[in-house]
Amino acid sequence: MITVPAGLAAYQARFNGEAGRAWTEALPGLAARVLDQWRLRPTGPGRHGMVALVLPVEREDGTPAALKIRPRTEENAGEAPALRAWNGAGAVRLLAHDEDTGSLLLEALDPARSLDDVPDARAACGLLAGLLARLTAVPPPPGVRHLRDVAGAMVAQAPELLPRLPRDDDRRLLADCAAATRELLPEPGESLLHWDLHYENVLAPAPGGERGEPWLAIDPEPLVGDPGFDLLPALDNRFDPAEILPRFDLMTEVLSLDRDRAKGWSLARVLQNCLWDIEDGEPALSPVQTTIARTLLAHR
């Protein structure tokens, strides 16, 4: 019987309420069914983030793998199609997908080694940018959500949520972010985006394997859109105010992006993060997000 980690149960209850609690209660039975369906044997304790449980497993032929179980959401609905499209080139390889439960069987990676462990943050950013360039070069598969719809909803929602902020400067800053987003809506881009490519979402291959890739992206929440929308996680993770512009310039150079468009889509990503915080009842904007936004707005 699989034990549900307390942290995962707490996240599900906090963010998904009754639906999250119901999914958590059903998780042991669901895991047992999927393990039996794919003839998998658990080989150690599971890991989790805010949404998914990942179990190290062994397949029937003895090869290691990872079983990822998570509730099906609009955000992760494109994960399996995107992983199929990338086909292991720069991303974890998808071995099997259960459409009914959303469960994924993935190649085994090394959870103890991520880009977050690379001591030089600038070097880690360069590695991430190179990976992002490879991922966004792959044609998007059908059925993945489009940035035009996500960004359009953000712009429509902003006038309703901004008045909840007590500080005038916070409201003005987000209004500038919304204006930058609105300006880019007619050309939202057509690349396959990861949407959550930060340093901990890039792992090394499993030790002793013959993968031939030094780093592999995991946990995509795919969108189709402009690659500039994928830059912000590399700025607000391992956050350093002095590194905002050097990292931004490095990524735009590696991906050959127009800097003005990349700035606008990064401001759109700040808008998205801040709107989520306002919806969650936060009384003020995140200093990290506001620092990034003001730095980019001043950047010429």
C-alpha positions as CSV (number, residue, x, y, z in Angstrom):
1,M,0.0,0.0,0.0
2,I,1.3,3.4,-1.0
3,T,1.5,6.0,1.8
4,V,0.4,9.5,0.7
5,P,3.1,12.1,1.8
6,A,1.7,14.6,4.3
7,G,3.1,17.5,2.3
8,L,1.3,16.4,-0.8
9,A,-2.0,16.0,1.0
10,A,-1.6,19.4,2.5
11,Y,-0.9,21.0,-0.9
12,Q,-3.9,19.3,-2.4
13,A,-6.2,20.4,0.4
14,R,-5.0,24.0,0.3
15,F,-5.1,24.5,-3.5
16,N,-7.9,22.1,-4.6
17,G,-10.1,21.9,-1.5
18,E,-12.6,19.0,-1.4
19,A,-11.5,17.8,-4.8
20,G,-7.9,17.7,-3.6
21,R,-8.8,15.8,-0.5
22,A,-10.9,13.3,-2.5
23,W,-8.0,12.7,-4.9
24,T,-5.6,12.2,-1.9
25,E,-7.9,9.7,-0.3
26,A,-8.2,7.7,-3.6
27,L,-4.4,7.9,-4.3
28,P,-3.3,4.6,-2.7
29,G,-5.9,2.6,-4.6
30,L,-5.2,4.5,-7.8
31,A,-1.4,3.8,-7.4
32,A,-2.1,0.1,-6.7
33,R,-4.2,-0.2,-9.9
34,V,-1.6,1.5,-12.1
35,L,1.3,-0.5,-10.6
36,D,-0.6,-3.7,-11.4
37,Q,-1.7,-2.5,-14.9
38,W,1.9,-1.8,-16.0
39,R,3.4,-4.6,-13.9
40,L,5.6,-2.3,-11.9
41,R,7.4,-2.9,-8.6
42,P,8.0,0.1,-6.2
43,T,11.7,0.3,-5.3
44,G,11.8,3.2,-2.8
45,P,9.9,6.1,-1.2
46,G,8.0,8.5,-3.5
47,R,8.8,12.1,-4.1
48,H,6.3,14.9,-4.5
49,G,5.8,18.5,-5.3
50,M,2.6,20.5,-5.0
51,V,0.6,18.3,-7.4
52,A,2.1,14.9,-8.2
53,L,3.5,11.8,-6.5
54,V,6.5,10.3,-8.3
55,L,7.3,6.7,-7.3
56,P,10.6,5.0,-8.3
57,V,9.7,1.7,-9.8
58,E,11.1,-1.3,-11.7
59,R,9.5,-2.6,-14.8
60,E,8.8,-6.2,-15.6
61,D,12.1,-6.6,-17.4
62,G,14.0,-5.1,-14.5
63,T,14.7,-1.6,-15.9
64,P,14.2,1.3,-13.6
65,A,11.5,3.9,-14.3
66,A,9.4,6.6,-12.5
67,L,5.6,6.5,-12.1
68,K,4.1,9.9,-12.0
69,I,0.5,10.2,-10.7
70,R,-1.3,13.5,-10.5
71,P,-4.8,14.9,-10.9
72,R,-5.7,15.8,-14.4
73,T,-5.9,19.5,-14.9
74,E,-6.1,22.0,-17.7
75,E,-2.4,22.9,-17.0
76,N,-1.0,19.4,-17.3
77,A,-3.3,18.0,-20.0
78,G,-0.6,18.6,-22.6
79,E,2.2,17.0,-20.7
80,A,2.0,13.6,-22.4
81,P,1.7,15.0,-26.0
82,A,4.6,17.4,-25.4
83,L,6.8,14.6,-24.0
84,R,6.0,12.5,-27.1
85,A,6.8,15.4,-29.3
86,W,10.2,15.9,-27.6
87,N,10.8,12.2,-27.7
88,G,13.6,12.3,-25.1
89,A,15.5,15.1,-26.9
90,G,16.2,17.5,-24.0
91,A,13.4,16.1,-21.9
92,V,12.6,13.1,-19.9
93,R,11.4,10.2,-22.1
94,L,7.7,9.1,-21.8
95,L,7.4,5.3,-21.7
96,A,3.6,5.0,-21.2
97,H,0.6,7.1,-20.5
98,D,-2.8,6.1,-19.1
99,E,-5.4,8.4,-20.6
100,D,-8.1,7.6,-18.0
101,T,-6.1,8.5,-14.9
102,G,-3.4,10.8,-16.4
103,S,-0.7,8.6,-15.0
104,L,2.7,8.8,-16.7
105,L,5.5,6.2,-16.8
106,L,8.8,8.0,-17.3
107,E,12.4,7.0,-17.7
108,A,14.4,7.0,-14.4
109,L,16.5,10.1,-13.8
110,D,18.7,11.2,-10.9
111,P,16.6,13.2,-8.5
112,A,19.6,14.1,-6.5
113,R,21.2,16.1,-9.3
114,S,19.5,19.1,-10.8
115,L,20.6,22.4,-12.3
116,D,19.9,24.0,-8.9
117,D,23.1,22.2,-7.7
118,V,25.4,23.8,-10.3
119,P,27.3,26.3,-8.1
120,D,27.6,29.1,-10.7
121,A,24.1,30.4,-11.2
122,R,25.0,32.2,-14.5
123,A,26.4,28.9,-15.8
124,A,23.2,27.1,-14.7
125,C,21.2,29.7,-16.6
126,G,23.2,29.2,-19.7
127,L,22.6,25.4,-19.6
128,L,18.9,26.0,-19.0
129,A,18.7,28.5,-21.9
130,G,20.3,25.9,-24.2
131,L,17.8,23.3,-23.2
132,L,14.9,25.8,-23.7
133,A,16.2,26.5,-27.2
134,R,16.1,22.8,-28.1
135,L,12.6,22.3,-26.6
136,T,11.0,25.3,-28.3
137,A,12.4,24.3,-31.7
138,V,10.2,21.2,-31.8
139,P,6.8,21.7,-33.5
140,P,3.9,21.6,-31.0
141,P,1.6,18.7,-31.1
142,P,-2.2,19.2,-31.5
143,G,-4.3,19.8,-28.5
144,V,-1.9,21.9,-26.4
145,R,-3.3,25.1,-24.9
146,H,-2.3,28.4,-26.6
147,L,-0.7,31.4,-24.9
148,R,-3.1,33.7,-26.7
149,D,-6.0,32.3,-24.6
150,V,-4.0,32.4,-21.4
151,A,-2.7,35.9,-21.9
152,G,-6.1,37.1,-23.1
153,A,-7.7,35.9,-20.0
154,M,-5.0,37.6,-17.8
155,V,-5.6,40.9,-19.6
156,A,-9.4,40.6,-19.1
157,Q,-9.0,39.7,-15.4
158,A,-6.5,42.4,-14.4
159,P,-9.0,45.3,-14.2
160,E,-11.1,43.2,-11.7
161,L,-8.2,42.2,-9.5
162,L,-5.9,45.2,-9.4
163,P,-8.2,47.3,-7.2
164,R,-7.8,44.8,-4.5
165,L,-4.2,45.9,-4.0
166,P,-3.9,48.7,-1.4
167,R,-0.7,50.3,-2.8
168,D,-0.9,52.6,-5.7
169,D,2.6,51.7,-6.9
170,D,1.7,48.0,-7.0
171,R,-1.4,48.8,-9.0
172,R,0.5,51.0,-11.5
173,L,3.2,48.4,-11.9
174,L,0.7,45.6,-12.8
175,A,-1.2,48.0,-15.1
176,D,2.1,48.4,-17.0
177,C,2.5,44.7,-17.2
178,A,-1.0,44.3,-18.4
179,A,-0.4,46.9,-21.1
180,A,2.7,45.2,-22.3
181,T,0.8,41.9,-22.5
182,R,-2.1,43.5,-24.3
183,E,0.3,44.9,-26.9
184,L,1.7,41.5,-27.7
185,L,-1.6,39.6,-27.9
186,P,-1.9,39.9,-31.7
187,E,1.3,37.9,-32.1
188,P,1.4,35.3,-29.3
189,G,3.9,32.9,-31.0
190,E,3.7,29.3,-32.1
191,S,6.5,27.5,-30.3
192,L,6.1,24.6,-27.9
193,L,6.8,26.0,-24.4
194,H,7.6,24.1,-21.2
195,W,6.1,26.9,-19.0
196,D,7.8,25.8,-15.8
197,L,11.5,25.4,-16.7
198,H,13.3,26.4,-13.6
199,Y,16.5,24.9,-12.2
200,E,15.0,22.1,-10.1
201,N,13.0,21.0,-13.1
202,V,16.1,20.0,-15.0
203,L,17.6,16.7,-13.8
204,A,20.7,14.6,-14.7
205,P,20.2,11.1,-16.3
206,A,20.2,8.1,-14.0
207,P,23.7,7.1,-13.0
208,G,25.3,4.3,-15.1
209,G,22.9,4.8,-18.0
210,E,23.7,5.4,-21.6
211,R,21.5,8.4,-22.1
212,G,24.0,10.7,-23.8
213,E,22.3,13.8,-22.5
214,P,23.8,15.8,-19.6
215,W,20.5,17.4,-18.5
216,L,16.8,16.7,-19.1
217,A,13.7,18.8,-18.5
218,I,10.9,17.4,-16.4
219,D,7.4,18.4,-15.3
220,P,6.2,20.5,-18.3
221,E,2.9,22.3,-18.3
222,P,2.9,22.9,-22.0
223,L,1.7,25.9,-23.9
224,V,2.0,27.0,-27.5
225,G,3.3,30.5,-27.7
226,D,6.3,32.9,-27.7
227,P,9.5,31.6,-26.0
228,G,9.8,34.9,-24.2
229,F,7.0,33.7,-21.9
230,D,9.3,30.9,-20.7
231,L,12.2,33.1,-19.4
232,L,10.9,34.2,-16.0
233,P,11.4,31.0,-14.0
234,A,15.2,31.3,-14.7
235,L,15.1,34.9,-13.2
236,D,12.9,34.4,-10.1
237,N,14.4,31.0,-9.1
238,R,17.9,31.4,-7.5
239,F,16.9,35.0,-7.4
240,D,19.6,37.6,-7.4
241,P,18.7,41.3,-8.2
242,A,22.2,41.8,-9.8
243,E,21.6,38.8,-12.1
244,I,18.3,39.8,-13.6
245,L,19.7,41.6,-16.6
246,P,22.7,39.4,-17.2
247,R,20.5,36.3,-17.2
248,F,17.8,37.9,-19.3
249,D,20.4,39.0,-21.9
250,L,22.1,35.6,-21.8
251,M,18.8,33.8,-22.5
252,T,17.6,36.1,-25.2
253,E,21.0,35.7,-26.9
254,V,21.0,31.9,-26.7
255,L,17.4,31.7,-28.0
256,S,17.9,34.5,-30.6
257,L,14.9,36.4,-29.2
258,D,13.9,40.0,-29.9
259,R,14.6,41.6,-26.6
260,D,11.6,44.0,-26.6
261,R,9.2,41.1,-27.2
262,A,11.0,38.9,-24.6
263,K,10.7,41.7,-22.1
264,G,7.0,42.1,-22.8
265,W,6.3,38.4,-22.4
266,S,8.4,38.3,-19.2
267,L,6.2,41.1,-17.9
268,A,3.2,39.1,-18.9
269,R,4.6,36.2,-16.8
270,V,5.0,38.6,-13.8
271,L,1.4,39.7,-14.3
272,Q,0.3,36.1,-14.3
273,N,2.1,35.3,-11.0
274,C,0.9,38.4,-9.3
275,L,-2.8,37.8,-10.4
276,W,-2.5,34.4,-8.8
277,D,-1.2,35.9,-5.6
278,I,-4.1,38.5,-5.5
279,E,-6.6,35.7,-6.1
280,D,-5.1,33.8,-3.1
281,G,-5.7,36.9,-0.9
282,E,-2.1,38.2,-0.8
283,P,-2.2,41.9,0.4
284,A,0.9,43.0,-1.5
285,L,2.9,41.9,-4.5
286,S,6.0,39.7,-4.2
287,P,9.1,41.7,-3.9
288,V,10.9,39.3,-6.2
289,Q,8.3,39.8,-8.9
290,T,8.1,43.6,-8.6
291,T,11.9,43.8,-8.6
292,I,12.1,41.8,-11.9
293,A,9.3,43.8,-13.5
294,R,10.8,47.2,-12.6
295,T,14.3,46.1,-13.7
296,L,13.0,45.0,-17.1
297,L,10.8,48.0,-17.5
298,A,13.9,50.2,-17.0
299,H,16.0,48.1,-19.4
300,R,16.7,49.5,-22.8
